[in-house]
Every structure is written in C-alpha cells, then in structure tokens.
Amino acid sequence: MDDQLMVAIAELAGALFLLAGGAVSLAAAIGVLRFPDTTTRAHAGAKPLSLGLFLAVGGLALTLRDPAVIGLLLLVVVFQILTVPVAAHMVGRVAYRSHLIDEKTLVVDELTEDLTRSGYIRSDDQ
C-alpha cells in the first residue's frame, strides 16, 4: 500500500474513534444526569466516560501522528487511569457515610461491618 492510502485509513479510523468517543461520553453524561442514585451516577461518570476519553485519545493519536502529541496523550490516559477509580471510590464512600445510598438496593454490605469493627459506627446505630 502506498503512503497516501495508509494516511487516509488512519484519518478515517481516527475520525471513527473520535465519533465513538464522543458518543460514549455523551451516553455517560446522560447517565450522570438521569440515574437515580449516587452509586450509579458515579459508575456512569467513571467507567463509560473513561472509555470515551480513551477512544477520543486514540482518535487524536491516529489523526495527528506526531510523537510529541502522542506522548502527551499517553500522559493524559495514564493520569485518567490513576485518578478516576480513586475519585469514584471516594464519591461512593462519602455517599455511603452520608446515608445517600438506599441500603435496600445493596446486595452485600461489607462496609458497615468494617466500619463497626473499626469503631466508626456503633453496633446500636445501624
């Protein structure tokens, strides 16, 4: 294959990745607005939004093909991977401790047992 065809394929794939990333990010934003409770909103704000960002970064990398830009995009992905799970976990913990989670929807509640064992919650407060 000649170079022009490879460039055209990379541009097309980059555009498709960007469109897919935008669509997934839009679905995640709608989920954050429409889901009923904090845990499902945190899930929508973390996992699908991260996938949307990864697709968009992949699309940019395929479209731009500049090593300096790709290095910067890799840093964005690494920081996203490192910070999003921690932030979602902390949002869930704060919601749980603030009693913003409907306890009837929990299948397993190990956090109450751990907090009771550590002395944060007295067993008669449950």
C-alpha positions as CSV (number, residue, x, y, z in Angstrom):
1,M,0.0,0.0,0.0
2,D,1.2,3.5,-0.7
3,D,1.6,6.2,1.9
4,Q,-1.5,8.2,0.9
5,L,-3.8,5.2,1.4
6,M,-2.3,4.5,4.8
7,V,-2.8,8.1,5.8
8,A,-6.4,8.0,4.5
9,I,-7.1,4.8,6.5
10,A,-5.5,6.3,9.7
11,E,-7.6,9.5,9.2
12,L,-10.8,7.5,8.8
13,A,-10.0,5.3,11.8
14,G,-9.2,8.4,13.8
15,A,-12.4,10.1,12.8
16,L,-14.4,6.9,13.8
17,F,-12.6,6.7,17.1
18,L,-13.4,10.4,17.8
19,L,-17.1,9.9,16.9
20,A,-17.3,6.7,19.1
21,G,-15.6,8.5,22.0
22,G,-18.0,11.4,21.7
23,A,-21.0,9.1,21.6
24,V,-19.8,7.1,24.7
25,S,-19.0,10.3,26.6
26,L,-22.5,11.7,25.7
27,A,-24.1,8.5,27.0
28,A,-22.1,8.8,30.2
29,A,-23.1,12.4,30.7
30,I,-26.8,11.4,30.1
31,G,-26.3,8.6,32.7
32,V,-24.9,11.0,35.2
33,L,-28.0,13.2,34.8
34,R,-30.6,10.5,34.6
35,F,-29.5,7.7,37.0
36,P,-31.4,7.6,40.3
37,D,-28.7,7.4,43.0
38,T,-25.1,8.3,43.8
39,T,-23.5,4.9,43.1
40,T,-25.0,4.5,39.6
41,R,-24.1,8.1,38.8
42,A,-20.5,7.6,40.0
43,H,-20.4,4.5,37.8
44,A,-21.6,6.4,34.8
45,G,-19.2,9.2,35.5
46,A,-16.2,6.9,35.8
47,K,-16.2,3.8,33.5
48,P,-18.0,5.0,30.3
49,L,-16.5,8.4,30.5
50,S,-13.1,6.9,30.7
51,L,-13.8,4.7,27.7
52,G,-15.0,7.7,25.8
53,L,-11.8,9.6,26.7
54,F,-9.6,6.6,25.6
55,L,-11.4,6.4,22.3
56,A,-11.0,10.1,21.7
57,V,-7.3,10.0,22.6
58,G,-6.9,7.1,20.2
59,G,-8.6,9.0,17.5
60,L,-6.4,12.0,18.1
61,A,-3.3,9.9,18.0
62,L,-4.4,8.3,14.7
63,T,-5.3,11.7,13.2
64,L,-2.3,13.7,14.4
65,R,0.5,11.1,14.4
66,D,3.0,13.4,16.0
67,P,5.3,11.6,18.6
68,A,5.3,14.6,20.9
69,V,1.5,14.8,20.9
70,I,1.1,11.0,21.3
71,G,3.4,11.2,24.4
72,L,1.2,13.9,25.9
73,L,-1.9,11.9,25.1
74,L,-0.4,8.9,26.8
75,L,0.2,11.0,29.9
76,V,-3.5,12.0,29.8
77,V,-4.5,8.3,29.7
78,V,-2.2,7.3,32.5
79,F,-3.4,10.1,34.8
80,Q,-7.0,9.2,33.9
81,I,-6.4,5.5,34.8
82,L,-4.8,6.5,38.1
83,T,-7.3,9.1,39.3
84,V,-10.8,8.1,38.1
85,P,-11.1,4.8,40.1
86,V,-9.9,6.6,43.3
87,A,-12.3,9.5,42.8
88,A,-15.3,7.2,42.1
89,H,-14.4,5.2,45.2
90,M,-14.2,8.3,47.3
91,V,-17.6,9.5,46.0
92,G,-19.1,6.2,46.9
93,R,-17.6,6.2,50.4
94,V,-18.9,9.8,51.1
95,A,-22.3,8.9,49.8
96,Y,-22.4,5.8,52.0
97,R,-21.3,7.6,55.1
98,S,-23.7,10.5,54.4
99,H,-26.6,7.9,54.1
100,L,-27.3,8.9,50.5
101,I,-27.4,5.3,49.3
102,D,-30.6,3.3,49.6
103,E,-29.5,0.3,51.7
104,K,-32.3,-1.8,50.4
105,T,-30.6,-1.9,47.0
106,L,-27.3,-3.3,48.4
107,V,-26.8,-7.0,47.8
108,V,-23.8,-7.2,50.2
109,D,-22.9,-4.5,52.7
110,E,-19.4,-5.2,53.9
111,L,-18.6,-1.6,54.6
112,T,-21.0,-1.4,57.6
113,E,-19.3,-4.5,59.1
114,D,-15.8,-2.9,58.6
115,L,-16.9,0.5,60.0
116,T,-18.5,-1.2,63.0
117,R,-15.3,-3.3,63.6
118,S,-13.1,-0.2,63.4
119,G,-15.3,1.8,65.8
120,Y,-16.5,4.3,63.4
121,I,-20.1,3.1,63.7
122,R,-21.5,1.7,67.0
123,S,-23.4,-1.5,66.6
124,D,-26.6,0.1,68.0
125,D,-26.5,2.9,65.4
126,Q,-27.3,0.6,62.5
